[in-house]
Structures are given as structure tokens and as C-alpha cells.
Amino acid sequence: MANATTEQYRRIGQGFCGTVWAAPTNPSAIAIKREDGGPGRSLYNDYRMHRTVLMNLSPTQFTALVPACHQFVNHDDQTWWNQQLAMFPEDFRISCNILVTERIPPFPETVRTNIIEKYCPESLKPSIESIKSYVPNQDCLIRPYLGRRRRLERHAKYRSFSLRNYPLHLDQIVELELHGILYARIMAETLAQLYWNAHVDANDIEFVLAPSREARAGVPPTASMQSPVIGEHSIWILDFDCCKDMALSQSGVEQAVTAFYRNDPYYPRPGRENTMDQILWDAFKTQFLEASAIILDQESPESLLPSLWVASVERLSQPGEAKHN
């Protein structure tokens, strides 16, 4: 077991499933997810679905990156816990289920500074230097919300400004001249592969912008984008604990459509009046159908499912239609 002088794991995030930690000696190498959050979430399902996605996602220039999935550790694995328990702070020295994955690299200080200086609320500007030096803001990942714009609240009072899973809304993506259309195409291609290759409904998965992974021999390059504001970056996907197996059938399509609307607003939305919304949905729809046509045998009944999925998503975007969320 680690001794008292050993540098401990550092908490880098927290979700409904539990806390997330990074290794101290090489913080860019692994992330450790603990099942110490709300009831009803399963890290074993996260592990199972994560492995399914990795085995079935075919890397192309339009697929998101997926972290490597290293190990699932049961709460009663005495060998692992005897070695690792003391690496956690005292309040977290309770064994639980663990998932060890590749850590998605956070954005560097220059990017964090750009975002803070651009979007820190006026009411917090007197504390901007403290925000820049706040250690948890080093764990900066960005959620690209192609399906939502910010609400302008002139007199809102903000208590904090966090860069952990920072929500970057569509109006900000346009303002920063980021690659919204390419983001839409990557999300669409990734969903098509999740549905028709992995048979996974993508329920509650998370898309994030983050620095690109270093090139690997034998692995096709994925879309890597440049920006003066956030530098070189890619889209990654993570958090598969709510995903479920999906049948290639009408009921499976309904399951996937429900998951689409239940998720955070990463995806473009159909039926919007704004021109940029329409452009993004058209790009998403075209990529989704093209990718699906490559995956599915066009002589099989399953070849009709992608069009059924699109029609259902578009129908549910209309006023008065229930989205099951």
C-alpha cells in the first residue's frame, strides 16, 4: 500500500455516477472513475458499453475520438485496493467499483485564458485573476452545444465561472468562428456508427472539444481542427453508463430518437428558423444518411432505418410533439 508521503490522486471532475480522478505522476495518462455517486448508475455498464463502442467504431476523418478503456475494478478486488486505497484522500478511502480509462487531455493555459477573458461575466471580472489561477479550471473540456444558444440575462448574478465541461453554445461557436459544420458532421457520423455498427443507443453520451490525441501508427487520422482561440482540437465522446443495447428495428429507432432528445443539446436541431441552424441540421442529416448507407446493406430491410430515424427526429421537432424527455 502507498505510504503517507505518496502523492495522491487529484479529483478532476464529478458527475451523477461519481467522482473522477487523475494519477499524480502522469496526469495526462489515465482517468479513474469511482462509482460513488447517485443510485441507479452502473460503471460496469459504462465499461461494457465503452468496450462495445471501441470494438465497433471504425475510425474515419468524421468520427469522434474515444478514450481507451483500460480496466474495470470491482469494489471487492482486494489486490487493487490494497495498492491504491491510500492514493485517495482520506474522505474517499472507501472501496467501490472503479473504471480506469485514458484521460482526455485538457486544454492548456493559453486556451483557458482566452475563454476566461472572452466570457467571464462582468460581475466576476474583479476576480478574473483568481479564476485564471483556480486549480480546478486546469481540467478544461468544452461541451459544444450546436442545439442551443445562450439566454441573455442582463442582470444575472454569477457566483462562479468554471471551465470544467464548459458549455459553448451555438452563438459562441459562431462568434469564435469555430468549425460548427464539421462538428455537426462528426457527431452525425459517430451516431450512425454507434447505431448501426455498435447497436448502441448513445443515451446520455457526452461530446467534448479537447486537444487532439498524438498520432498513432496504423490508426487513420481523425478530424483535427485549428482555432486561434482554442488551438488544435478534436471531438471526443465519453460517459457510456446510460447507454443501452439497441435492436436494428423500428423499436430500436424509437429508442435512439428518444435518447437523441434526452441528451444535452450537442446536436443541431431541425425545424429552426435561423439560417445557421438550418445549415447545421442539413450538414448533420446529410452526413448521417451517407454514413448509414455505407454501413448498412442497401438490399436489406435495415437500410430503411436511417431515413425512419431522420423522419422521427424531424417530426418531433415540430411544436406540440412529445419528445419523451
Contacts in CASP RR format, 6 or more apart in sequence:
PFRMAT RR
TARGET T0000
AUTHOR 0000-0000-0000
METHOD contacts of the structure
MODEL  1
MANATTEQYRRIGQGFCGTVWAAPTNPSAIAIKREDGGPGRSLYNDYRMH
RTVLMNLSPTQFTALVPACHQFVNHDDQTWWNQQLAMFPEDFRISCNILV
TERIPPFPETVRTNIIEKYCPESLKPSIESIKSYVPNQDCLIRPYLGRRR
RLERHAKYRSFSLRNYPLHLDQIVELELHGILYARIMAETLAQLYWNAHV
DANDIEFVLAPSREARAGVPPTASMQSPVIGEHSIWILDFDCCKDMALSQ
SGVEQAVTAFYRNDPYYPRPGRENTMDQILWDAFKTQFLEASAIILDQES
PESLLPSLWVASVERLSQPGEAKHN
1 82 0 8 1.000
1 83 0 8 1.000
1 85 0 8 1.000
1 86 0 8 1.000
2 83 0 8 1.000
2 84 0 8 1.000
2 86 0 8 1.000
2 87 0 8 1.000
3 86 0 8 1.000
4 86 0 8 1.000
6 86 0 8 1.000
6 87 0 8 1.000
7 24 0 8 1.000
7 25 0 8 1.000
8 24 0 8 1.000
8 86 0 8 1.000
8 87 0 8 1.000
8 88 0 8 1.000
8 89 0 8 1.000
9 21 0 8 1.000
9 22 0 8 1.000
9 23 0 8 1.000
9 24 0 8 1.000
9 32 0 8 1.000
9 87 0 8 1.000
9 88 0 8 1.000
9 89 0 8 1.000
10 21 0 8 1.000
10 22 0 8 1.000
10 24 0 8 1.000
10 27 0 8 1.000
11 19 0 8 1.000
11 20 0 8 1.000
11 21 0 8 1.000
11 89 0 8 1.000
12 20 0 8 1.000
12 21 0 8 1.000
12 22 0 8 1.000
12 31 0 8 1.000
12 103 0 8 1.000
12 136 0 8 1.000
12 139 0 8 1.000
12 164 0 8 1.000
13 19 0 8 1.000
13 20 0 8 1.000
13 136 0 8 1.000
13 139 0 8 1.000
13 164 0 8 1.000
14 20 0 8 1.000
15 37 0 8 1.000
16 37 0 8 1.000
16 38 0 8 1.000
16 41 0 8 1.000
17 33 0 8 1.000
17 35 0 8 1.000
17 37 0 8 1.000
17 38 0 8 1.000
17 41 0 8 1.000
17 43 0 8 1.000
17 46 0 8 1.000
17 239 0 8 1.000
17 241 0 8 1.000
18 33 0 8 1.000
18 34 0 8 1.000
18 35 0 8 1.000
18 36 0 8 1.000
18 37 0 8 1.000
18 38 0 8 1.000
18 41 0 8 1.000
19 33 0 8 1.000
19 34 0 8 1.000
19 36 0 8 1.000
19 37 0 8 1.000
19 92 0 8 1.000
20 31 0 8 1.000
20 32 0 8 1.000
20 33 0 8 1.000
20 34 0 8 1.000
21 31 0 8 1.000
21 32 0 8 1.000
21 33 0 8 1.000
21 34 0 8 1.000
21 88 0 8 1.000
22 30 0 8 1.000
22 31 0 8 1.000
22 32 0 8 1.000
22 103 0 8 1.000
22 139 0 8 1.000
23 29 0 8 1.000
23 30 0 8 1.000
23 32 0 8 1.000
24 87 0 8 1.000
27 103 0 8 1.000
28 103 0 8 1.000
28 105 0 8 1.000
29 102 0 8 1.000
29 103 0 8 1.000
30 70 0 8 1.000
30 100 0 8 1.000
30 101 0 8 1.000
30 102 0 8 1.000
30 103 0 8 1.000
31 67 0 8 1.000
31 100 0 8 1.000
31 101 0 8 1.000
31 102 0 8 1.000
31 103 0 8 1.000
31 104 0 8 1.000
32 98 0 8 1.000
32 99 0 8 1.000
32 100 0 8 1.000
33 43 0 8 1.000
33 46 0 8 1.000
33 98 0 8 1.000
33 99 0 8 1.000
33 100 0 8 1.000
33 101 0 8 1.000
34 92 0 8 1.000
34 96 0 8 1.000
34 97 0 8 1.000
34 98 0 8 1.000
35 41 0 8 1.000
35 42 0 8 1.000
35 43 0 8 1.000
35 75 0 8 1.000
35 96 0 8 1.000
35 97 0 8 1.000
35 98 0 8 1.000
35 99 0 8 1.000
36 92 0 8 1.000
36 94 0 8 1.000
36 96 0 8 1.000
41 241 0 8 1.000
41 242 0 8 1.000
42 241 0 8 1.000
43 72 0 8 1.000
43 97 0 8 1.000
43 98 0 8 1.000
43 99 0 8 1.000
43 241 0 8 1.000
44 72 0 8 1.000
44 97 0 8 1.000
45 240 0 8 1.000
45 241 0 8 1.000
45 242 0 8 1.000
45 243 0 8 1.000
46 99 0 8 1.000
46 239 0 8 1.000
46 240 0 8 1.000
46 241 0 8 1.000
47 69 0 8 1.000
47 72 0 8 1.000
47 99 0 8 1.000
49 200 0 8 1.000
49 240 0 8 1.000
49 241 0 8 1.000
49 243 0 8 1.000
50 66 0 8 1.000
50 67 0 8 1.000
50 69 0 8 1.000
50 99 0 8 1.000
50 101 0 8 1.000
50 240 0 8 1.000
51 69 0 8 1.000
52 198 0 8 1.000
52 199 0 8 1.000
52 200 0 8 1.000
53 66 0 8 1.000
53 194 0 8 1.000
53 198 0 8 1.000
53 200 0 8 1.000
53 237 0 8 1.000
53 240 0 8 1.000
54 66 0 8 1.000
54 68 0 8 1.000
54 69 0 8 1.000
55 198 0 8 1.000
56 193 0 8 1.000
56 197 0 8 1.000
56 198 0 8 1.000
56 199 0 8 1.000
56 200 0 8 1.000
57 63 0 8 1.000
57 66 0 8 1.000
57 190 0 8 1.000
57 193 0 8 1.000
57 194 0 8 1.000
57 197 0 8 1.000
57 198 0 8 1.000
58 193 0 8 1.000
58 197 0 8 1.000
59 219 0 8 1.000
59 220 0 8 1.000
59 222 0 8 1.000
60 189 0 8 1.000
60 220 0 8 1.000
60 222 0 8 1.000
61 220 0 8 1.000
61 221 0 8 1.000
61 222 0 8 1.000
61 223 0 8 1.000
62 185 0 8 1.000
62 186 0 8 1.000
62 188 0 8 1.000
62 189 0 8 1.000
62 190 0 8 1.000
62 222 0 8 1.000
62 223 0 8 1.000
62 287 0 8 1.000
62 291 0 8 1.000
63 186 0 8 1.000
63 189 0 8 1.000
63 190 0 8 1.000
63 193 0 8 1.000
63 222 0 8 1.000
64 186 0 8 1.000
64 187 0 8 1.000
64 190 0 8 1.000
64 207 0 8 1.000
64 222 0 8 1.000
64 234 0 8 1.000
64 235 0 8 1.000
64 236 0 8 1.000
64 237 0 8 1.000
65 212 0 8 1.000
65 213 0 8 1.000
65 222 0 8 1.000
65 234 0 8 1.000
65 235 0 8 1.000
65 236 0 8 1.000
65 237 0 8 1.000
66 236 0 8 1.000
66 237 0 8 1.000
66 238 0 8 1.000
67 101 0 8 1.000
67 102 0 8 1.000
67 103 0 8 1.000
67 104 0 8 1.000
67 236 0 8 1.000
67 238 0 8 1.000
68 101 0 8 1.000
68 102 0 8 1.000
69 99 0 8 1.000
69 101 0 8 1.000
69 102 0 8 1.000
70 100 0 8 1.000
70 101 0 8 1.000
70 102 0 8 1.000
71 98 0 8 1.000
71 99 0 8 1.000
71 100 0 8 1.000
72 97 0 8 1.000
72 98 0 8 1.000
72 99 0 8 1.000
72 100 0 8 1.000
73 80 0 8 1.000
73 81 0 8 1.000
73 97 0 8 1.000
73 98 0 8 1.000
73 99 0 8 1.000
73 100 0 8 1.000
74 97 0 8 1.000
75 95 0 8 1.000
75 96 0 8 1.000
75 97 0 8 1.000
75 98 0 8 1.000
76 95 0 8 1.000
80 98 0 8 1.000
81 95 0 8 1.000
85 93 0 8 1.000
85 95 0 8 1.000
86 93 0 8 1.000
101 238 0 8 1.000
104 141 0 8 1.000
104 208 0 8 1.000
104 210 0 8 1.000
104 236 0 8 1.000
104 238 0 8 1.000
105 210 0 8 1.000
105 211 0 8 1.000
105 213 0 8 1.000
106 138 0 8 1.000
106 139 0 8 1.000
106 140 0 8 1.000
106 141 0 8 1.000
106 210 0 8 1.000
106 211 0 8 1.000
107 140 0 8 1.000
107 141 0 8 1.000
107 142 0 8 1.000
107 163 0 8 1.000
107 210 0 8 1.000
107 211 0 8 1.000
107 230 0 8 1.000
107 233 0 8 1.000
108 211 0 8 1.000
109 138 0 8 1.000
111 140 0 8 1.000
111 229 0 8 1.000
111 230 0 8 1.000
111 231 0 8 1.000
112 132 0 8 1.000
112 137 0 8 1.000
112 138 0 8 1.000
112 140 0 8 1.000
112 163 0 8 1.000
113 132 0 8 1.000
114 229 0 8 1.000
114 230 0 8 1.000
115 140 0 8 1.000
115 142 0 8 1.000
115 163 0 8 1.000
115 166 0 8 1.000
115 229 0 8 1.000
115 230 0 8 1.000
116 128 0 8 1.000
116 131 0 8 1.000
116 132 0 8 1.000
116 137 0 8 1.000
116 161 0 8 1.000
116 163 0 8 1.000
117 128 0 8 1.000
118 176 0 8 1.000
118 229 0 8 1.000
119 161 0 8 1.000
119 172 0 8 1.000
120 128 0 8 1.000
120 131 0 8 1.000
120 161 0 8 1.000
121 156 0 8 1.000
121 158 0 8 1.000
121 161 0 8 1.000
123 156 0 8 1.000
123 157 0 8 1.000
123 158 0 8 1.000
124 131 0 8 1.000
124 158 0 8 1.000
124 160 0 8 1.000
124 161 0 8 1.000
131 137 0 8 1.000
131 161 0 8 1.000
136 162 0 8 1.000
136 163 0 8 1.000
136 164 0 8 1.000
137 162 0 8 1.000
137 163 0 8 1.000
137 164 0 8 1.000
139 163 0 8 1.000
139 164 0 8 1.000
140 163 0 8 1.000
140 164 0 8 1.000
140 166 0 8 1.000
141 164 0 8 1.000
141 165 0 8 1.000
141 166 0 8 1.000
141 208 0 8 1.000
141 209 0 8 1.000
141 210 0 8 1.000
142 165 0 8 1.000
142 166 0 8 1.000
142 168 0 8 1.000
142 208 0 8 1.000
142 209 0 8 1.000
142 210 0 8 1.000
142 230 0 8 1.000
143 165 0 8 1.000
143 166 0 8 1.000
143 167 0 8 1.000
143 168 0 8 1.000
143 206 0 8 1.000
143 207 0 8 1.000
143 208 0 8 1.000
143 209 0 8 1.000
143 264 0 8 1.000
143 266 0 8 1.000
144 168 0 8 1.000
144 173 0 8 1.000
144 178 0 8 1.000
144 180 0 8 1.000
144 183 0 8 1.000
144 207 0 8 1.000
144 208 0 8 1.000
144 209 0 8 1.000
144 235 0 8 1.000
144 266 0 8 1.000
145 167 0 8 1.000
145 168 0 8 1.000
145 169 0 8 1.000
145 170 0 8 1.000
145 173 0 8 1.000
145 264 0 8 1.000
145 265 0 8 1.000
145 266 0 8 1.000
146 170 0 8 1.000
146 173 0 8 1.000
146 180 0 8 1.000
146 183 0 8 1.000
146 184 0 8 1.000
146 187 0 8 1.000
146 265 0 8 1.000
146 266 0 8 1.000
146 267 0 8 1.000
146 268 0 8 1.000
146 280 0 8 1.000
147 170 0 8 1.000
147 265 0 8 1.000
147 266 0 8 1.000
147 267 0 8 1.000
147 268 0 8 1.000
147 269 0 8 1.000
147 277 0 8 1.000
147 280 0 8 1.000
148 169 0 8 1.000
148 170 0 8 1.000
148 265 0 8 1.000
149 169 0 8 1.000
149 170 0 8 1.000
149 171 0 8 1.000
150 169 0 8 1.000
150 171 0 8 1.000
150 172 0 8 1.000
165 206 0 8 1.000
165 208 0 8 1.000
168 176 0 8 1.000
168 178 0 8 1.000
168 209 0 8 1.000
170 276 0 8 1.000
170 277 0 8 1.000
170 280 0 8 1.000
173 180 0 8 1.000
173 183 0 8 1.000
174 180 0 8 1.000
174 276 0 8 1.000
176 227 0 8 1.000
176 229 0 8 1.000
176 230 0 8 1.000
177 227 0 8 1.000
178 225 0 8 1.000
178 227 0 8 1.000
178 229 0 8 1.000
178 230 0 8 1.000
179 225 0 8 1.000
179 227 0 8 1.000
180 280 0 8 1.000
181 279 0 8 1.000
181 280 0 8 1.000
181 283 0 8 1.000
182 223 0 8 1.000
182 225 0 8 1.000
183 235 0 8 1.000
184 267 0 8 1.000
184 268 0 8 1.000
184 280 0 8 1.000
184 281 0 8 1.000
184 283 0 8 1.000
184 284 0 8 1.000
184 287 0 8 1.000
185 283 0 8 1.000
185 284 0 8 1.000
185 287 0 8 1.000
186 223 0 8 1.000
186 235 0 8 1.000
187 207 0 8 1.000
187 235 0 8 1.000
187 266 0 8 1.000
187 267 0 8 1.000
187 284 0 8 1.000
188 283 0 8 1.000
188 284 0 8 1.000
188 285 0 8 1.000
188 286 0 8 1.000
188 287 0 8 1.000
188 288 0 8 1.000
188 291 0 8 1.000
189 287 0 8 1.000
189 288 0 8 1.000
189 291 0 8 1.000
190 235 0 8 1.000
190 237 0 8 1.000
191 202 0 8 1.000
191 260 0 8 1.000
191 267 0 8 1.000
191 288 0 8 1.000
192 287 0 8 1.000
192 288 0 8 1.000
192 291 0 8 1.000
192 292 0 8 1.000
192 295 0 8 1.000
192 306 0 8 1.000
193 291 0 8 1.000
193 295 0 8 1.000
194 200 0 8 1.000
194 201 0 8 1.000
194 202 0 8 1.000
194 205 0 8 1.000
195 201 0 8 1.000
195 202 0 8 1.000
195 246 0 8 1.000
195 256 0 8 1.000
195 292 0 8 1.000
195 305 0 8 1.000
195 309 0 8 1.000
196 248 0 8 1.000
196 292 0 8 1.000
196 295 0 8 1.000
196 296 0 8 1.000
196 302 0 8 1.000
196 305 0 8 1.000
196 306 0 8 1.000
197 295 0 8 1.000
199 245 0 8 1.000
199 246 0 8 1.000
199 247 0 8 1.000
199 248 0 8 1.000
200 240 0 8 1.000
200 243 0 8 1.000
200 244 0 8 1.000
200 245 0 8 1.000
200 246 0 8 1.000
201 243 0 8 1.000
201 244 0 8 1.000
201 245 0 8 1.000
201 246 0 8 1.000
201 252 0 8 1.000
201 255 0 8 1.000
201 256 0 8 1.000
201 259 0 8 1.000
202 243 0 8 1.000
202 256 0 8 1.000
202 259 0 8 1.000
202 260 0 8 1.000
202 263 0 8 1.000
203 242 0 8 1.000
203 243 0 8 1.000
203 244 0 8 1.000
203 259 0 8 1.000
203 262 0 8 1.000
203 263 0 8 1.000
204 239 0 8 1.000
204 241 0 8 1.000
204 242 0 8 1.000
204 243 0 8 1.000
204 259 0 8 1.000
204 262 0 8 1.000
204 263 0 8 1.000
205 237 0 8 1.000
205 238 0 8 1.000
205 239 0 8 1.000
205 240 0 8 1.000
205 242 0 8 1.000
205 243 0 8 1.000
205 263 0 8 1.000
206 237 0 8 1.000
206 238 0 8 1.000
206 239 0 8 1.000
206 264 0 8 1.000
206 266 0 8 1.000
207 235 0 8 1.000
207 236 0 8 1.000
207 237 0 8 1.000
207 266 0 8 1.000
208 235 0 8 1.000
208 236 0 8 1.000
208 237 0 8 1.000
208 238 0 8 1.000
209 230 0 8 1.000
209 233 0 8 1.000
209 234 0 8 1.000
209 235 0 8 1.000
209 236 0 8 1.000
210 233 0 8 1.000
210 234 0 8 1.000
210 236 0 8 1.000
211 231 0 8 1.000
211 232 0 8 1.000
211 233 0 8 1.000
211 234 0 8 1.000
212 222 0 8 1.000
212 224 0 8 1.000
212 232 0 8 1.000
212 233 0 8 1.000
212 234 0 8 1.000
213 234 0 8 1.000
215 221 0 8 1.000
222 234 0 8 1.000
223 234 0 8 1.000
223 235 0 8 1.000
224 232 0 8 1.000
224 233 0 8 1.000
224 234 0 8 1.000
225 232 0 8 1.000
225 233 0 8 1.000
225 234 0 8 1.000
226 232 0 8 1.000
227 233 0 8 1.000
244 255 0 8 1.000
246 252 0 8 1.000
246 255 0 8 1.000
246 256 0 8 1.000
247 255 0 8 1.000
248 302 0 8 1.000
248 305 0 8 1.000
249 305 0 8 1.000
250 305 0 8 1.000
250 308 0 8 1.000
253 305 0 8 1.000
253 308 0 8 1.000
253 309 0 8 1.000
253 312 0 8 1.000
254 312 0 8 1.000
256 309 0 8 1.000
257 309 0 8 1.000
257 312 0 8 1.000
257 313 0 8 1.000
257 316 0 8 1.000
258 323 0 8 1.000
258 324 0 8 1.000
258 325 0 8 1.000
260 267 0 8 1.000
260 313 0 8 1.000
261 313 0 8 1.000
261 316 0 8 1.000
261 323 0 8 1.000
261 324 0 8 1.000
261 325 0 8 1.000
262 323 0 8 1.000
262 324 0 8 1.000
262 325 0 8 1.000
267 284 0 8 1.000
268 277 0 8 1.000
268 280 0 8 1.000
268 281 0 8 1.000
268 283 0 8 1.000
268 284 0 8 1.000
269 277 0 8 1.000
269 281 0 8 1.000
269 317 0 8 1.000
270 281 0 8 1.000
270 285 0 8 1.000
270 313 0 8 1.000
270 314 0 8 1.000
270 317 0 8 1.000
271 277 0 8 1.000
271 278 0 8 1.000
271 281 0 8 1.000
271 314 0 8 1.000
271 317 0 8 1.000
271 318 0 8 1.000
272 278 0 8 1.000
272 281 0 8 1.000
285 310 0 8 1.000
288 306 0 8 1.000
288 309 0 8 1.000
288 310 0 8 1.000
289 306 0 8 1.000
289 307 0 8 1.000
289 310 0 8 1.000
292 305 0 8 1.000
292 306 0 8 1.000
293 303 0 8 1.000
293 306 0 8 1.000
296 302 0 8 1.000
296 303 0 8 1.000
296 305 0 8 1.000
296 306 0 8 1.000
297 303 0 8 1.000
315 321 0 8 1.000
316 322 0 8 1.000
316 323 0 8 1.000
END
